[in-house]
Amino acid sequence: MSPDCPLPILRATTPRADVSRLDDAWGAAATFAYVPEQCPVGDDWLAGALAHLPQDLRVGHYALLTSGSTGQPKLVIGRRSDTEALTRVIHARQGLQSVQATVLALPLTYSYAFVNQWLWARVHGAEVRSTLGLAQPRVLFEALRESGPSMLCLVGAQLPLLRSLLPAGERFAHVHRLNFAGGAFPQNELSWLAEVFPQAAVFNNYGCTEALPRLCIRAAADSQDPAWIGKPLDGVDLRVGPADALQFRSAYGAVAIAEGAGVRRLAEDAWIDTGDAGAQDGAGWRLLGRQAEVFKRYGEKVSLPELLATVRTCWSGGAAFYVEQSTGEPAHVLALAPAPDANQLRAILQAFRARHRRPLWPARIEALPALPLSANGKSDARALAADPSRSVAWRQIG
């Protein structure tokens, strides 16, 4: 590929069209970038970042856009043959031999859907049923009813909306594999999920963008702890670095990061931060929370994932934390959607009282009609902190 020839940039359009466009791009030699229709950088930035790729990265690779934990845009570069190999590992770990189709409910620009669904289907000859997810629930539900033995990938933050949109008594017996990733695993929703998806084996998928994207997969039945992510996949190693940072090495991960005017190669033997804190736990690994979600407040260690797990024991609606600075210390605020009634609020406070010392409680509990979500279905903490529809349901005194 000539260094003077611009590399293709694919901006997302519709899922159906993008499946065809991705098939064509994957079958061609040139490295390509696949990015959301609306993203924080323009074509000039993308073209400039791709122009800096060395010759060996200009063929047989692909790039996905992420902002990661820093909020700064970057292109994560993967080797196509490595990611295809990862889909075969996923296929074996989840026993997907009998699955004939995958139903899209997340944007394909999300590495989770890109690899676990579109690329898996391409490599294994499965059908891709394209939908806009919960933005068009009728189309999604129709696809789930009509597909043969199928796989569905969701994030936990979608479940409150799914509950509210689902017709009474609706069951999707054709879904044989139900995957979750991209946030806290909805352990407390497993009974309800078993009713709605009676034939589905449920899996918790853990990874990060630089892993492209998968590091661990564990069946829901393997643990009652939503923070337990199980064993690494074959070809993946995990370790704990400084400050409990969970780090990985993977045979399938990114080979380079393109950030504007520079390209940073990732050595094959390099240990890379996942952005999470973690610890080895028995035969597998347990997450302690995002590194930004575990912090000290007045000398007390606050773990937002642990607090959120407490909320989930008695609240099935939307729930998320955001952090603000208060008197020089980080203060965490719990947001609930929809607004809890007095009994529900009392149950949440009783759960905090039973499990956590008072300094670990949120500074406030706020209510709003719906949690703002990012394009990939995760709770958007920045948008949440600025949402004008928030109202205070409870606050600490003093």
N, C-alpha and C positions, 0 to 999 in steps of 0.2 A: 504494500500500500504506500503510494507516494506520500512523503511528508507534506507536500504542497496540496494534497487533495483533502478537502474538508470531510470530516467523518459525519455520518448521519446522526441527526437529532430527531427523535420521535417524541412529539408531545401527545399526551393522552387525549383521545377523543371519546369514543364510546367503547365499552368492553368488547362488543361483537367485532367492531372494526379493528380494535387494537389486537385481538387474538390473531387475525389474519396478518396485520402489519408486523407483529412480533415474529410470527412464523417465517415471514419473508426475510426479516432482518437477521434472525438467528441462522438461517440457511445460507446467508451471504458471508463473504470473508470479512468484510470491514467491521471493525469495532463500532458499536453504536451506543448512544445514550437514550434512555427511556425516562421521561420526566413527566410530572403532572402538567395538566393544561394550564393551571394557575400555580406558579411557583415564584419564589422570591428573586429569581435571577432571569435575565433575558437571554435571547439567543446569542448575543455577543459574548456574554460571560461564559455560556456553555461552549461555544465554538472556541473561545480562547483557552479554556481549560483542556478541551480535547486536543487542541493544536500542540500542547506541550507533551503529549504522550510520546514516549520513545517508540521507535519503529516496531519493536517486538510486541508492544501493547496495542498496536494499531490494527491488528488482525486477530480474530479468534477470541475476542473479549467483549464485554458489555459494561455499561456504566449506569448506576442508579443514583438519583439525587437524594441527599439527606442533609439535615441540619444538625443531627445528633444532639448531644447534651450542651454543646457550645452555642447553638443557635446560628452558627455560621455555615453557609451552604458549602457542600463538598460533593464531588462525584466519587462514588466507591466503585472501583474497577474489579471485575471478576473474570476469571478464565472460564469460558463456556464448558469445556470438558470437565473441569472440576465441579461445577455446579450440576451438570448432568449426573456425575457420579454421586453427588449428594442426594439427588432425587431417588437413586437406586437404594441408597442406605435408608432413606425415609420409607420407601416402598416396603422394604423388608421389615423394618422396625414396627410399622403399623399394620403389616399383613394386608396390603392393599390389592392382592392378586384378584380378588373377586369384585373390586370396585370398577365400574364401567364409565363413570362420569364424575365430574366435579362441578359444583354450582357456585358461581362467583357471587359473593355478597360484600366484597371489599375491593377497593381500587387495585388494579394490577400494578400500579407504580409502587405499592407497598411490597417490600421484598418478600414478606410472608406469603401473600397471594401469588406473586410472580413465580416463586420457586415451588411452594407446596402445592399449587394448583396448576397454573398455566404450564410451567416447564415440566412438572411431573406428568401432566396429561400428554404433552408432546412426546416425551421420552417413552411413555408406556402405552401410547395409542388409545388413550381415553378421550371421551367427549368433554368439551368445555361448554357448559350452559351459562351464557352471559346474562347477567342482570345488573341493575343498579342497586341491589341490596335493599335495605329498608327504606330507601328513598322511593322505591316503587314496590311496596310489599305484595301487591296482588301478583305482579310478574314473578317475584321471588318465590312466593308460595306455590304458584302454578308450576314453576320449574322443579321445585322440591317434590311435588306430587307426581309429576310425569316422568322424571328421570328414572332410569333403572338403578341398580345398586350404586349409590353415589356417596361423595364426600362433600362436606361443607366446612368452611373455615370461617370462624368468627373471632371477635375480641370480646372479652367479658363486659366491656362498657356498652355493648349493643344489647345486652339482655333485657334491661328495663324497657327499652323501646320495643323489642321483639314481643315481650309480654303484653304490652299495651295494644299492639297491632294484631296479635294473633286471634283469629276467630275462636270462639268457645268450642272446645272439643276437638280442635284441629290436631292431627297427628301426621307425622311424616315418616312412614314406615320404610320408605326406600332409602333413607339416609343411613348408611352403614358405618361411616366414620365421621366423627364430629371433632374438629380441631379447635383449640384455643391457643392464642399467643398474643404478644404485644401488650401485656399488662397482667394484673393479678388474675390467677386462675380461679374461676367461679366455683369453688368447692361446695359452697353452701347451696348452689343451685342444681346439684346433680340429680336430686330426686325429681324436680320439675323437668329437667332436661330428659330424664328417662321416660317421663310421660309423653313428652312432645316428640321425642326421637326414640321410639321403643326398641329399635333394632341397632342403634348406634353404639359403637365402642368410642368412648370419649378419651381424647389425648391432650395433655398439656405439653406445648411446644415451647422450648426456651432457646433464645439466641439473641443476636444483635445484628445491626446492619453490617458491621465489618466482618461478621461470620458468614454473611450472605446465605441464609440468615441463621441456620439451625445449628445448635450445639448439643442439646439434650431433648429427648422425647420420653415421656413416661405416661403410662395408662392411668386414668383417673383412679382406678381401683387399687393402684399400688400404694397409695398413701392417703391419709385423712388431712394431711398438712398442705395447704395451698402453696406454701413457700418451698416445698420439696420438689426439685426438678428432676430427680432421678440420676441415672448414669449418663456420662457423655456418650455420644454416638461413636461408632468405630471410626477411627481417623481423627478424633478430637481429644485433646488433653485439657484439663482444667487445673488451676492452682490458685492459692491465695497469695496476693502480693502485699505491699505495704498498706496499712490502714484497712485491712480486710478486703481489699480490692480483688474481685474475682477476675482472673485473667485466663485467656485461652490460647491454644495453638490448634490450628485446624488444617487438614488437607484440602478443605473446600473453600476457605475464606478468601477475602479480598487480597489482591496482589499489589494494589496501589491505591492511593488517595490523591485525587486531583483537586487542588484548592486554588482556583483562580490562576495565578501565574506560575504555579509550581506543581510538581508531581512528586509525591513521597512514596517510594517503594516500601513494601512490607516484606521483610525477609521471611523465608519459609519457616525458620526456627524461632521467629520472634514471638514473645508473649505479649498479647494485646489486651488492654482493659476492656471489659464488657460494659463498664459504667455502673455495674452493680457491686454491692458488697455481698460476700458469700462465705460459706464454711462447708467443709466436708461433714457429712451426716450419715453415718452408717455406710451402706453400700452406694450412696449417691451424694448429692449436693443439695444444700439448702440456701435460698436467697435470704439475705438480711435486709434487703431493700436497695433502691437506687442510692448511689453514693450521696447524691444531693438530698435524698429522702431520709437519711440517717444523720442526725446532727445533735449537738449539745445545746440545751436550753437551761440556763442557770445551773450548769453542772450536771444536769440529768440527760442521759442518752435517750433521744426521741427517735423511734422508728415508725414512720408513717405507714408502711405496709402492715406492721403489727396492729396499729390502731385501726386501720381500715378493716383488717380481718375481724376485729372485735365488733365493729359496726355491722359487718355482714352477718353476724350471728343473730341479729334481731331486726334487720332492715333489708328489704328486697328491692328498694328503689335505687336510683342513681346516687352514688356517693363518691366524693373526691376531696382531696386536700389541696390547698395552695398555701404558700409560705410568704409571710410578710415580715419586715423588720419592725421590732417594737422595743423601744428603749435600748437599742443597740444589740438586742438578742433576736434570733429568729422566732417568730410566733406562727404556729400552724392553725389554719382555719378549716373546719369541716363544712363542706357544702353538700346539701341534700336536695334531691329532686324526685318527685314533687315535694311540696312542703309537708313535713310530718305533722300529724295531729298531736295533741297533748300526751296521749298514751304512748304513742310511738317515740316521742321525744324522751319521755320518762324511761322507757325501756332501754334506749341508747345510753342515757346517763347512768342507769343502773349497771349496764354492762361495763362501762368505763370504770365505775366504782369497784366492781368485783375483780377487775383484771389489772388495773393500772393505778399507780400512785397519782395523786392530784396534779403534780407539776407536769405530768405527761398528757393531761387532757388538752383538748383544743382550746385556744383562747376564745373562740366563738364557734357557734354552730349557725350556719346561714341556710336559708331556704330559697329556692328559685324554681321556676316552672320546669326547666330542663337544663341539663348540664351541657355546656358547649363542648363539642367534639372536634378533633382535628380530622383531616381528610381520611386518615386511615382508621378512624373509629375510636381512637384513644381520647381520654379526657384531656382537654386543653387548659392547663393550669394558668397560662398567661391570659387567655380570654376569660377564664372563670374569675380571676382576680379583678377584671375590669367590667364584668357584666353588670349593667345597671339594674337588672331585675332582682338582684340579691336583696334579701331582708334578713335581719338578725332574729333568729329563733331563740337563742340562748347565749349568754356570755359569762365568762368567769368574772367573779367580783374580786378586785384587788390584784 
